[in-house]
Amino acid sequence: MMTNWLNDIKIEQLPAQYQDIVRHIGLENTVKLAGYYSKLGFYFSEIKPGEPFCKEYQEMAGQIGTENTLKLARYFKGELIYFAGLEEVIRQKKYEYIVQHFKGDNHKELARATHYSEQWVYEILWREQQKKRMAAKQLKLF
């Protein structure tokens, strides 16, 4: 069984606002949240005890759970958070994961692990092979 590509992400590599979120709800839930709210703002309004969640908080709880939603609402109360900047980190980590875990015949497994299409996994591996060929040609020049 392969390890999860998320394990390769270091908190320090994330934009500052995401570092705070990871500390409160964990990396996996942060990635879910960033994917759902990608390039959107979210205003963390006050949650009054005993009252049901507003529609926005209900949506968030559907992504990361009620307990995690409450943690973020308490921490970011009154703030507008813009969810941007995580896509590039995720893309790069998935790319590295595919290249490092390729065994010659596990394209489908890599596609499942990264939620990429099998065709995209082939494309990534082909690009990596092209980079290596180009580097080898450049070495021959010197």
Kinemage of the C-alpha trace (Angstrom):
@kinemage 1
@onewidth
@group {chain A} dominant
@subgroup {mainchain}
@vectorlist {calphas} color= white
{ca met a 1} P 0.000 0.000 0.000
{ca met a 2} L 1.306 3.415 -0.949
{ca thr a 3} L 1.596 6.275 1.477
{ca asn a 4} L -0.626 9.278 0.958
{ca trp a 5} L 0.861 12.161 -1.040
{ca leu a 6} L -0.379 14.499 1.699
{ca asn a 7} L 2.295 13.090 3.999
{ca asp a 8} L 4.912 14.800 1.806
{ca ile a 9} L 3.563 18.290 2.528
{ca lys a 10} L 5.360 20.188 5.279
{ca ile a 11} L 3.329 22.824 7.115
{ca glu a 12} L 6.115 25.395 6.588
{ca gln a 13} L 5.649 25.052 2.805
{ca leu a 14} L 2.070 26.299 3.000
{ca pro a 15} L 0.955 29.934 2.820
{ca ala a 16} L 0.764 31.454 6.336
{ca gln a 17} L -3.041 31.449 6.638
{ca tyr a 18} L -3.137 27.739 5.841
{ca gln a 19} L -0.550 26.992 8.512
{ca asp a 20} L -3.001 28.293 11.138
{ca ile a 21} L -5.850 26.271 9.666
{ca val a 22} L -3.758 23.066 9.604
{ca arg a 23} L -2.895 23.528 13.273
{ca his a 24} L -6.608 23.623 14.105
{ca ile a 25} L -8.163 21.010 11.804
{ca gly a 26} L -5.286 19.008 10.306
{ca leu a 27} L -3.811 18.887 6.811
{ca glu a 28} L -6.362 16.595 5.176
{ca asn a 29} L -9.309 18.761 6.267
{ca thr a 30} L -7.431 21.917 5.248
{ca val a 31} L -6.927 20.529 1.740
{ca lys a 32} L -10.651 19.658 1.546
{ca leu a 33} L -11.579 23.155 2.682
{ca ala a 34} L -9.163 24.836 0.267
{ca gly a 35} L -10.508 22.755 -2.607
{ca tyr a 36} L -14.129 23.536 -1.806
{ca tyr a 37} L -13.585 27.266 -1.253
{ca ser a 38} L -10.790 27.699 -3.820
{ca lys a 39} L -10.418 31.361 -4.736
{ca leu a 40} L -13.406 32.333 -2.586
{ca gly a 41} L -13.694 34.357 0.573
{ca phe a 42} L -15.404 33.077 3.713
{ca tyr a 43} L -16.574 35.367 6.499
{ca phe a 44} L -16.431 33.687 9.901
{ca ser a 45} L -19.465 35.177 11.600
{ca glu a 46} L -20.274 34.604 15.253
{ca ile a 47} L -22.008 31.349 16.106
{ca lys a 48} L -24.520 31.835 18.884
{ca pro a 49} L -24.899 28.919 21.316
{ca gly a 50} L -28.087 26.941 20.845
{ca glu a 51} L -28.806 28.354 17.389
{ca pro a 52} L -28.492 26.242 14.238
{ca phe a 53} L -25.663 26.868 11.783
{ca cys a 54} L -26.322 29.362 9.015
{ca lys a 55} L -26.236 27.995 5.457
{ca glu a 56} L -22.534 28.852 5.003
{ca tyr a 57} L -21.497 27.012 8.153
{ca gln a 58} L -23.696 24.052 7.213
{ca glu a 59} L -21.797 23.798 3.909
{ca met a 60} L -18.468 23.982 5.702
{ca ala a 61} L -19.531 21.334 8.223
{ca gly a 62} L -20.449 19.123 5.275
{ca gln a 63} L -16.836 19.349 4.099
{ca ile a 64} L -14.853 19.143 7.345
{ca gly a 65} L -17.335 18.200 10.082
{ca thr a 66} L -19.134 20.151 12.786
{ca glu a 67} L -16.323 20.058 15.357
{ca asn a 68} L -13.731 21.385 12.895
{ca thr a 69} L -16.128 24.081 11.687
{ca leu a 70} L -16.611 25.233 15.290
{ca lys a 71} L -12.835 25.308 15.862
{ca leu a 72} L -12.326 27.583 12.857
{ca ala a 73} L -15.328 29.768 13.705
{ca arg a 74} L -13.923 30.384 17.190
{ca tyr a 75} L -10.392 31.074 15.949
{ca phe a 76} L -11.274 33.281 12.957
{ca lys a 77} L -14.413 34.914 14.456
{ca gly a 78} L -15.123 38.172 12.649
{ca glu a 79} L -12.490 37.623 9.942
{ca leu a 80} L -12.807 37.214 6.195
{ca ile a 81} L -10.493 34.471 4.944
{ca tyr a 82} L -9.664 34.191 1.254
{ca phe a 83} L -8.829 30.632 0.226
{ca ala a 84} L -6.090 30.916 -2.387
{ca gly a 85} L -2.526 29.814 -2.964
{ca leu a 86} L -2.734 26.151 -2.010
{ca glu a 87} L -3.313 24.761 -5.503
{ca glu a 88} L 0.323 25.094 -6.578
{ca val a 89} L 1.654 23.352 -3.460
{ca ile a 90} L -0.811 20.484 -3.930
{ca arg a 91} L -0.055 20.173 -7.649
{ca gln a 92} L 3.696 20.037 -7.016
{ca lys a 93} L 3.372 17.459 -4.226
{ca lys a 94} L 1.172 15.213 -6.361
{ca tyr a 95} L 3.699 15.503 -9.214
{ca glu a 96} L 6.587 14.568 -6.908
{ca tyr a 97} L 4.571 11.711 -5.423
{ca ile a 98} L 3.865 10.240 -8.867
{ca val a 99} L 7.502 10.471 -9.962
{ca gln a 100} L 8.868 9.023 -6.704
{ca his a 101} L 6.372 6.151 -6.435
{ca phe a 102} L 6.321 5.043 -10.078
{ca lys a 103} L 7.304 1.368 -10.360
{ca gly a 104} L 6.852 0.863 -14.089
{ca asp a 105} L 3.349 -0.577 -14.031
{ca asn a 106} L 1.362 1.223 -11.319
{ca his a 107} L -0.234 4.040 -13.318
{ca lys a 108} L -3.753 3.204 -12.120
{ca glu a 109} L -2.681 3.097 -8.485
{ca leu a 110} L -0.971 6.492 -8.786
{ca ala a 111} L -4.045 7.948 -10.473
{ca arg a 112} L -6.266 6.732 -7.636
{ca ala a 113} L -3.902 8.002 -4.942
{ca thr a 114} L -3.685 11.514 -6.412
{ca his a 115} L -7.217 11.773 -7.849
{ca tyr a 116} L -5.714 12.428 -11.281
{ca ser a 117} L -6.732 10.632 -14.439
{ca glu a 118} L -4.547 7.773 -15.590
{ca gln a 119} L -3.838 9.762 -18.750
{ca trp a 120} L -2.547 12.682 -16.665
{ca val a 121} L -0.257 10.314 -14.725
{ca tyr a 122} L 1.190 9.123 -18.053
{ca glu a 123} L 1.660 12.767 -19.095
{ca ile a 124} L 3.513 13.633 -15.883
{ca leu a 125} L 5.808 10.622 -16.242
{ca trp a 126} L 6.430 11.428 -19.911
{ca arg a 127} L 7.374 15.025 -19.001
{ca glu a 128} L 9.734 13.774 -16.323
{ca gln a 129} L 11.356 11.407 -18.812
{ca gln a 130} L 11.780 14.311 -21.267
{ca lys a 131} L 13.477 16.395 -18.546
{ca lys a 132} L 15.941 13.577 -17.849
{ca arg a 133} L 16.733 13.160 -21.551
{ca met a 134} L 17.311 16.895 -21.927
{ca ala a 135} L 19.591 16.955 -18.876
{ca ala a 136} L 21.590 14.006 -20.256
{ca lys a 137} L 22.022 15.787 -23.609
{ca gln a 138} L 23.199 18.950 -21.873
{ca leu a 139} L 25.765 16.984 -19.861
{ca lys a 140} L 27.219 15.587 -23.094
{ca leu a 141} L 27.837 19.136 -24.298
{ca phe a 142} L 30.289 19.767 -21.469
